[in-house]
Structures are given as structure tokens and as C-alpha cells.
Amino acid sequence: MAMKIYTKTGDNGTTSLIGGTKVPKSHLRIDAYGTVDELNSWIGLLGDQIKTKHEKKVLKEIQDRLFTIGSSLACDPNKEAKLKIPDLLETDVIFLENEMDKMNKKLPEMKTFIIPGGHPIVSSAHITRCICRRAERLIVAMDQTKMFVDPLVIKYMNRLSDFLFVIARHLSKALKAKEIPWKPRV
């Protein structure tokens, strides 16, 4: 028999961190890892729209790292040392930087801000980037309120939002979609 997905333990508005500590579902830590989960889903949608194997593989790697980050954020930091939580590594950040460098070599110089759009896939990449920035802000807020956050998580999320901007531009070029420059009204 399949395990039931519902437990009814959250019916009172609380949830458990990894390690068993109960917190309100409105807790900043829950908001942060919930937004990372939302980001992971959007990256999955973006990957479903992309045709090239390399880009799909890169996005799957990012999704795996986001599960690592989600685990780290969902863990009670006072109990994490006793638990087996996957680690985020500096090489994960370098991976994103290398992928951006490869794409940037083929992109025209950016001379203005770019308005998101031009193709549904490009728009999906920009939405994903915005969700990443929101997750990053929540994680930084955790850090600023003295909730433990591995500094590498903040660095990775910052680099990931940059990556998502570059892949949006890369996809725009690959799809022959015109980038829309922002022309401010003066």
C-alpha cells in the first residue's frame, strides 16, 4: 500500500524542520526554503521548454543543488551537525560562473537594460530569475536576523540569478528572438 502524503500534523499552522524542531509555517526559514522549492519548479518548467541536451543537463544540475540548499535551509541549525545533509561546494559556484562565461562569449555586449520578453521561453527564464532573486533576499534576511545560513548558499543564489539572466539572453539569441531594450521615457 502506498504511503499517504497527508499527515495532518500541520493543521495547526506549524511544521517541523529537519531535526524535529516545530516552527510556524510563516517562519522566515520556511518562506526561504519554500521559495527555493518554487524556484526549483520553475527551473524544471524552463528545462522542459529547452531542446538542447547540454542546457537541460545544466538545469538538472542546478535543480540538484537547489535540493541541497533547501535541505540546508530546512534543517534546524542546532541539530545539523548530527544529521547527514548534503553539502554545497565552492565548485558549484564555479560551475555556474564557467557556464555563464561560455554563454557570454557568444552574446552581444549589453548596452541597455533589457525588458523581459520576446519569446515564451525567454520570459520563463526571466520569471525564474526573479524568483531566484526573491529567494536570495529571503536567505539574506535570515542571515541578517542571525539565523544560521551557510555563506556559500548566499553566494550560490547570487550567482544563480546572474546565470538565469545570462541564459535568458542566450536563449533569446538561440531562438532568434529580438532582445527588447529598455528605452526610458525622458
BAVOBA-117034 format. One line per field, with one value per residue: residue in three letters; x, y, z of N, C-alpha, C in turn. Coordinates in steps of 0.001 Angstrom, whole numbers, plus 500000, padded with zeros to 6 digits. Layout:
// residues N
type: c(ALA,...)
n.x: c(X,...)
n.y: c(Y,...)
n.z: c(Z,...)
ca.x: c(X,...)
ca.y: c(Y,...)
ca.z: c(Z,...)
c.x: c(X,...)
c.y: c(Y,...)
c.z: c(Z,...)
END
This chain:
// residues 186
type: c(MET,ALA,MET,LYS,ILE,TYR,THR,LYS,THR,GLY,ASP,ASN,GLY,THR,THR,SER,LEU,ILE,GLY,GLY,THR,LYS,VAL,PRO,LYS,SER,HIS,LEU,ARG,ILE,ASP,ALA,TYR,GLY,THR,VAL,ASP,GLU,LEU,ASN,SER,TRP,ILE,GLY,LEU,LEU,GLY,ASP,GLN,ILE,LYS,THR,LYS,HIS,GLU,LYS,LYS,VAL,LEU,LYS,GLU,ILE,GLN,ASP,ARG,LEU,PHE,THR,ILE,GLY,SER,SER,LEU,ALA,CYS,ASP,PRO,ASN,LYS,GLU,ALA,LYS,LEU,LYS,ILE,PRO,ASP,LEU,LEU,GLU,THR,ASP,VAL,ILE,PHE,LEU,GLU,ASN,GLU,MET,ASP,LYS,MET,ASN,LYS,LYS,LEU,PRO,GLU,MET,LYS,THR,PHE,ILE,ILE,PRO,GLY,GLY,HIS,PRO,ILE,VAL,SER,SER,ALA,HIS,ILE,THR,ARG,CYS,ILE,CYS,ARG,ARG,ALA,GLU,ARG,LEU,ILE,VAL,ALA,MET,ASP,GLN,THR,LYS,MET,PHE,VAL,ASP,PRO,LEU,VAL,ILE,LYS,TYR,MET,ASN,ARG,LEU,SER,ASP,PHE,LEU,PHE,VAL,ILE,ALA,ARG,HIS,LEU,SER,LYS,ALA,LEU,LYS,ALA,LYS,GLU,ILE,PRO,TRP,LYS,PRO,ARG,VAL)
n.x: c(500834,500504,502170,500503,500276,499414,499667,498443,499661,500345,498102,497591,499004,501737,505004,507572,511068,513925,515165,513327,512428,509726,508143,506381,504425,504685,507218,510364,512421,510971,509633,511842,513003,510789,510477,512798,512105,509935,511371,512918,510943,510161,512547,512534,510311,511338,513463,511965,511062,513246,515358,518031,520484,522702,522032,519740,520914,522574,520617,519336,521398,521550,519017,519422,521327,519726,518001,519839,520404,517833,517538,519525,518524,516144,516847,517239,519521,520836,520900,522007,524681,524592,523090,522795,523290,523370,526238,526893,529198,532150,532918,530492,529577,531578,531065,528643,529648,531473,529732,528246,530290,530902,528490,528323,530442,529391,527430,526048,527406,525914,524112,522079,519438,517427,514208,512197,511069,509978,509968,508208,509826,512069,510849,510011,512513,513269,511267,511942,514462,513699,512316,514410,515928,514170,514203,516876,516868,515273,516859,519118,517883,517379,520015,520726,519093,520276,519854,521192,522868,524582,527282,528026,525678,524321,526074,525948,523248,523190,524912,523471,521182,522366,523266,520801,519866,521763,521333,518774,519263,520927,519177,517372,518937,519523,516982,516441,515039,514196,515986,514611,515275,515339,513926,514006,511478,511849)
n.y: c(498824,502241,505001,507498,510889,512996,514163,515460,516805,519436,520926,522802,525011,524840,523492,521004,521367,519827,517598,517910,520166,522274,524868,527938,527947,530311,531171,532720,531042,528912,530250,530965,528431,527404,529158,528584,526013,526638,528034,525912,524383,526140,526197,523583,523713,525527,523980,521944,523240,523728,522656,521738,519336,519881,522276,521378,519460,521085,522604,520561,519851,522209,522088,519906,521012,522959,521392,520560,523039,523680,521616,522318,524799,523961,522611,522301,524387,523939,521249,520272,519360,516766,515510,514080,516035,517042,518691,521973,523129,525098,524621,524331,526919,527859,526274,527437,529967,529293,528262,530563,532166,530763,531095,533902,534591,534285,536134,539346,542518,544041,546950,548385,548260,545323,544523,542032,539377,538590,535979,533054,531153,532630,534536,532817,532159,534651,535067,532995,533883,536147,534950,533586,535749,536678,534510,534670,537170,536533,534612,536130,537870,536058,535572,538152,538439,536893,534158,531025,530677,529078,530773,530188,529424,531843,533061,531237,531484,534141,534025,532230,533685,535534,533748,532864,535172,535434,533035,533539,535574,534131,532145,533756,534647,532156,531368,533219,535441,538767,540838,543040,546272,548518,551601,554416,556768,560140)
n.z: c(500000,499237,500776,502647,501676,503183,506518,508534,510574,510276,510508,512459,511782,512073,511337,510920,511181,509592,511787,513701,515156,515865,514043,513197,510180,508904,509358,508702,507804,506698,504657,503096,502284,501031,498901,497514,496729,495054,493084,492123,490879,488820,487383,486512,484772,482899,481910,480714,478481,476925,474275,473857,474826,476494,477889,479223,480874,482472,483800,485237,486966,488458,489658,491340,493085,494235,495746,497636,498840,499784,501665,503483,504382,505513,507717,511210,512558,514960,515201,512923,512627,513540,511700,508384,505945,502596,501130,499891,497537,496840,494241,492988,492651,490971,488760,487803,487124,485101,483155,482580,481513,479145,477696,477568,475889,473381,473155,472281,473331,476131,476119,477169,479646,479643,478620,479955,477907,474538,473708,474724,476138,476845,478460,480526,481582,482601,484551,486250,487060,488548,490681,491808,492725,494699,496477,497206,498540,500763,502007,502626,504411,506474,507303,508138,510329,512134,511874,511261,508214,505705,504338,501725,500514,500132,498336,496176,495414,494597,492388,490848,490124,488431,486469,485467,484244,482198,480780,479873,478012,476301,475390,474067,471924,470693,469911,468080,468867,469328,471488,473848,474211,476966,476788,478315,479163,478601)
ca.x: c(500000,501255,502152,499682,501055,498984,499956,497571,500429,500459,496774,497563,499833,503162,505664,508825,512331,514692,515684,512159,512003,508482,508114,505185,504582,505001,508596,511235,513141,510025,509436,513053,513156,509627,510769,513797,511323,509226,512399,513262,509848,510254,513693,512037,509489,512251,514149,511012,510852,514511,515608,519411,520844,523633,521297,518895,521804,522980,519466,519138,522444,521106,517909,520003,521930,518649,517555,520856,520169,516578,517819,520292,517636,515063,517434,517470,520974,521379,520964,522538,525940,524284,522319,523564,522733,524355,526974,527109,530643,532632,532930,529142,529559,532485,530316,527747,530473,532005,528622,527962,531387,530723,527365,528624,531360,528612,526369,526470,527552,524661,524313,520923,518650,516610,512859,511919,510098,510487,509626,507747,510921,512877,510056,510104,513838,513260,510444,512772,515483,513060,512041,515721,516281,513327,514767,518133,516537,514797,518014,519906,517133,517666,521376,520743,518397,521110,519547,522351,522841,525921,527583,528104,524310,524051,526922,525403,521981,523527,525464,522410,520326,523145,523217,519466,519812,522584,520680,517644,519846,521411,518005,516847,519775,519346,515633,516336,514067,514821,516025,513855,515990,514519,514151,513276,510786,512502)
ca.y: c(500000,503487,505857,508694,512124,513922,513698,516255,517420,520875,521545,523899,526111,524643,522437,520586,521437,518581,517557,517812,521417,522830,526318,528341,527881,531660,531433,533151,529867,528165,531082,530885,527166,527263,529917,527781,524939,527272,528275,524612,524018,526994,525730,522384,524158,526082,522835,521230,524013,523831,521485,521250,518418,520493,523195,520548,518849,522146,522931,519440,520003,523311,521588,519082,521921,523621,520454,520656,524307,523522,520764,523127,525803,523287,521906,523027,524560,523406,519792,519919,518617,515363,514988,513939,516956,517218,519950,522824,523308,526236,524202,524540,528319,527934,525665,528468,531007,528756,528186,531942,532618,530135,531733,535317,534722,534255,537141,540730,543359,544634,548398,548943,547269,544521,544242,540607,539019,538286,534581,532450,530505,533718,535071,531838,532311,535885,534819,532143,534770,536982,534091,533353,536966,536701,533507,535241,538207,535871,533956,537221,538322,535087,535836,539438,538299,535972,532744,530494,530350,528880,531881,529681,529414,533205,533249,530424,532061,535350,533619,531577,534699,536033,532694,532850,536319,535123,532000,534190,536228,533052,531537,534752,534580,530844,531315,534359,536390,540071,541389,544286,547234,549468,552986,555201,557974,561330)
ca.z: c(500000,499148,501954,502486,501623,504225,507877,509403,511659,510037,510537,513429,511282,512337,510584,511553,510452,509644,513153,514554,515777,515320,513817,512451,508724,508451,509766,507608,507285,505857,503475,502284,501559,500155,497685,496784,496118,493941,492070,491544,489975,487636,486590,485844,483649,481898,481296,479854,477258,476201,473426,473825,475913,477442,478761,480094,481869,483393,484648,486181,487987,489319,490478,492394,494068,494964,496786,498675,499540,500515,502831,504434,504968,506251,508853,512452,512604,516212,515098,511597,512717,513802,510575,507153,504959,501508,501168,498738,497424,496058,492831,492451,492232,489819,487652,487263,486501,483838,482187,482153,480649,477819,477004,477346,474751,472147,473229,472029,474510,476583,476214,477874,480365,478729,479100,479802,476881,473209,473416,475988,476873,477398,479571,481620,482197,483395,485744,487103,487625,489585,491839,492418,493480,495899,497396,497713,499533,501979,502640,503206,505592,507534,507766,508839,511611,512932,511671,510558,506792,505166,503422,500364,499985,499649,497154,495090,494962,493859,491100,490089,489491,487288,485450,484858,483340,481020,479976,479187,476831,475439,474759,473133,470714,470061,469339,467156,469417,469492,472840,473898,475056,477694,476366,479308,478725,479166)
c.x: c(500885,501109,501273,500576,500651,499218,499039,498329,500579,499142,496679,498465,501300,503694,506974,509996,512959,515404,514562,511662,510759,508613,506814,505452,504895,506449,509444,511997,512253,509783,510645,513145,511949,509836,511844,513093,510544,510189,512762,512193,509887,511440,513318,511188,510354,512971,513243,510801,512092,514789,517029,519762,521742,522892,520377,519728,522244,521826,519167,520163,522060,519954,518420,520621,520851,518030,518549,520635,518885,516762,518551,519399,516554,515554,517560,518987,521614,521529,521656,523800,525698,523553,523188,522877,523779,524992,526942,528606,530978,532665,531551,528983,530416,531822,529399,528545,531013,530922,528250,529035,531257,529604,527690,529551,530604,527529,526897,526582,526203,524901,523167,520340,517772,515261,512601,510846,510775,510166,509184,508869,511800,512145,510087,511441,513883,512398,511254,513850,514894,512749,513341,516141,515445,513859,516056,517857,516078,515946,518914,519202,517341,519024,521421,520007,519042,520633,520695,522018,524292,526192,527663,526723,523976,524832,526356,524120,522218,524038,524395,521498,521056,523097,521872,519263,520575,521914,519448,518146,520320,520249,517389,517621,519542,517998,515393,515220,514805,514809,515364,514599,515011,514918,513347,512643,511484,511762)
c.y: c(501248,504295,507076,509922,513089,513305,514350,516948,518921,521612,522716,525057,526015,523533,522108,520813,520047,518592,517591,519094,521961,524346,526671,528263,529250,532064,531781,531985,529056,528929,530965,529551,526845,528004,529218,526620,525466,527529,526977,524157,524847,526596,524439,522728,524727,524950,522041,521939,524056,522530,520913,520421,519076,521413,522441,519943,519878,522477,521807,519502,521101,522852,520722,519957,522634,522699,520458,521909,524228,522687,521543,524134,525176,522606,522832,523160,524035,521888,519326,519072,517122,514699,514917,514763,517119,518609,520661,523111,524554,525879,524335,525979,528479,527336,526695,529549,530541,528681,529582,532447,532051,530823,533183,535549,534838,535335,538527,541490,543993,546126,549099,547859,546558,544268,542749,540370,538677,536875,533953,531778,531556,534324,534126,531957,533563,535742,534001,532969,535620,536179,533779,534554,537065,535710,534038,536300,537583,535215,535002,537752,537352,535388,537121,539401,537214,534524,532169,530170,530169,530013,531440,529610,530789,533453,532487,531051,533351,535000,532974,532611,535343,535027,532713,534043,536004,534050,532567,534877,535191,532404,532486,534709,533273,530731,532420,535327,537700,540467,542758,545274,548162,550870,553870,556448,559165,562589)
c.z: c(500000,500437,501673,502526,502731,505595,508911,510527,511486,510108,511511,513013,511618,511441,511290,510616,510464,510997,514171,515205,515075,515194,513097,510939,508130,508773,508537,506992,506336,504554,502536,501553,500694,498841,496862,496078,494907,492767,491358,490547,488695,486760,485867,484634,482532,481165,480367,478520,476361,475458,473569,475063,476950,478415,479708,481225,482918,484339,485641,487308,488971,490211,491624,493487,494877,496012,497946,499519,500363,501765,503911,505147,505842,507517,510060,512610,513893,516170,513820,511670,512912,512634,509327,506059,503857,501572,499830,498717,496613,494569,492185,491949,490974,488580,486991,486537,485152,482764,481686,481199,479244,477032,476647,476158,473432,472095,472889,473349,474853,476807,476935,478767,479350,479379,478905,478740,475574,472759,474744,476801,477541,478599,480764,482342,483064,484654,486750,487796,488754,490845,492572,493253,494768,496928,498021,498786,500852,502744,503288,504459,506762,508156,508597,510172,512475,512909,510860,509101,506368,504174,501958,499707,499410,498362,495954,494537,494176,492466,490234,489427,488312,486137,484717,483931,482050,480163,479269,477917,475815,474678,473741,471817,469966,469353,468307,467571,469666,470968,472799,474785,475757,477238,477302,478687,479385,478795)
END
